[in-house]
Amino acid sequence: MESKINGVRLHKLKQFHDERGKVMHMLRSDDKHFEQFGEIYFSCSYPNVVKAWHKHSEMTLNYAVISGNVKVVLFDDRDGSSSHGCLEEYFLSPENYHLLIVPPGIWNGFKAIGGQMAILANCASIPHR
């Protein structure tokens, strides 16, 4: 799926399964879309809990869901943006395993959907202040 919001990107991620379990790739320093490393954290959300709204002025977010199901909502209210006013929803999970790249200035939030805790990983381009 191509985003209507300028600067938002969605990349299909690989998982490697064998009899022991699996490895889930997220982001490598040699990926074309990698900017820089700031910090990585895991946001754990109980079912039906909403964590919103967030907007970062400098940080690029790199979201992937490693457990459970998450609905991510993005809204562009950047002045002068070609996609100003655009709203998008993404459903991320290990079964729909993608890296969602959210540039600075985009409002974002997410909700754990389904009956289990969801874990959203973020490899942010700069540390939180």
TARAMO-V117772 format. One record per residue. N is the residue number from 1. RES is the residue in one small letter. PHI is phi as a letter, one per 30 degrees, with the letter a starting at -180 (none if undefined). OMEGA is omega in whole degrees, 0 to 359 (* if undefined). Layout:
n=N res=RES phi=PHI omega=OMEGA
n=N res=RES phi=PHI omega=OMEGA
This chain:
n=1 res=m phi=none omega=177
n=2 res=e phi=c omega=183
n=3 res=s phi=d omega=172
n=4 res=k phi=d omega=181
n=5 res=i phi=d omega=182
n=6 res=n phi=e omega=177
n=7 res=g phi=j omega=177
n=8 res=v phi=d omega=180
n=9 res=r phi=b omega=179
n=10 res=l phi=b omega=181
n=11 res=h phi=b omega=175
n=12 res=k phi=d omega=181
n=13 res=l phi=c omega=182
n=14 res=k phi=c omega=172
n=15 res=q phi=b omega=181
n=16 res=f phi=c omega=184
n=17 res=h phi=c omega=167
n=18 res=d phi=a omega=185
n=19 res=e phi=d omega=181
n=20 res=r phi=c omega=184
n=21 res=g phi=k omega=181
n=22 res=k phi=a omega=171
n=23 res=v phi=c omega=180
n=24 res=m phi=c omega=176
n=25 res=h phi=d omega=178
n=26 res=m phi=b omega=185
n=27 res=l phi=a omega=179
n=28 res=r phi=b omega=180
n=29 res=s phi=d omega=178
n=30 res=d phi=c omega=172
n=31 res=d phi=d omega=180
n=32 res=k phi=d omega=184
n=33 res=h phi=c omega=178
n=34 res=f phi=d omega=177
n=35 res=e phi=c omega=179
n=36 res=q phi=a omega=180
n=37 res=f phi=c omega=174
n=38 res=g phi=c omega=177
n=39 res=e phi=a omega=172
n=40 res=i phi=b omega=176
n=41 res=y phi=b omega=180
n=42 res=f phi=b omega=177
n=43 res=s phi=c omega=183
n=44 res=c phi=c omega=185
n=45 res=s phi=b omega=175
n=46 res=y phi=d omega=180
n=47 res=p phi=e omega=177
n=48 res=n phi=i omega=177
n=49 res=v phi=d omega=178
n=50 res=v phi=c omega=173
n=51 res=k phi=c omega=184
n=52 res=a phi=a omega=340
n=53 res=w phi=c omega=178
n=54 res=h phi=b omega=173
n=55 res=k phi=b omega=180
n=56 res=h phi=c omega=183
n=57 res=s phi=d omega=182
n=58 res=e phi=b omega=190
n=59 res=m phi=d omega=168
n=60 res=t phi=c omega=179
n=61 res=l phi=c omega=176
n=62 res=n phi=b omega=186
n=63 res=y phi=c omega=168
n=64 res=a phi=b omega=180
n=65 res=v phi=c omega=184
n=66 res=i phi=c omega=178
n=67 res=s phi=a omega=180
n=68 res=g phi=i omega=182
n=69 res=n phi=b omega=183
n=70 res=v phi=b omega=170
n=71 res=k phi=c omega=179
n=72 res=v phi=c omega=178
n=73 res=v phi=c omega=180
n=74 res=l phi=b omega=177
n=75 res=f phi=b omega=181
n=76 res=d phi=c omega=173
n=77 res=d phi=c omega=180
n=78 res=r phi=d omega=176
n=79 res=d phi=d omega=177
n=80 res=g phi=i omega=180
n=81 res=s phi=d omega=178
n=82 res=s phi=d omega=179
n=83 res=s phi=c omega=180
n=84 res=h phi=e omega=179
n=85 res=g phi=i omega=182
n=86 res=c phi=d omega=178
n=87 res=l phi=b omega=178
n=88 res=e phi=b omega=176
n=89 res=e phi=b omega=177
n=90 res=y phi=b omega=176
n=91 res=f phi=c omega=185
n=92 res=l phi=c omega=179
n=93 res=s phi=a omega=173
n=94 res=p phi=d omega=178
n=95 res=e phi=d omega=175
n=96 res=n phi=b omega=193
n=97 res=y phi=d omega=181
n=98 res=h phi=b omega=169
n=99 res=l phi=c omega=177
n=100 res=l phi=c omega=181
n=101 res=i phi=c omega=183
n=102 res=v phi=c omega=181
n=103 res=p phi=d omega=177
n=104 res=p phi=e omega=174
n=105 res=g phi=i omega=180
n=106 res=i phi=c omega=173
n=107 res=w phi=d omega=181
n=108 res=n phi=b omega=176
n=109 res=g phi=a omega=181
n=110 res=f phi=b omega=181
n=111 res=k phi=b omega=173
n=112 res=a phi=d omega=179
n=113 res=i phi=c omega=184
n=114 res=g phi=j omega=188
n=115 res=g phi=c omega=181
n=116 res=q phi=b omega=174
n=117 res=m phi=d omega=176
n=118 res=a phi=c omega=178
n=119 res=i phi=b omega=177
n=120 res=l phi=c omega=177
n=121 res=a phi=c omega=175
n=122 res=n phi=b omega=171
n=123 res=c phi=c omega=186
n=124 res=a phi=d omega=183
n=125 res=s phi=d omega=176
n=126 res=i phi=b omega=178
n=127 res=p phi=d omega=172
n=128 res=h phi=d omega=177
n=129 res=r phi=c omega=*
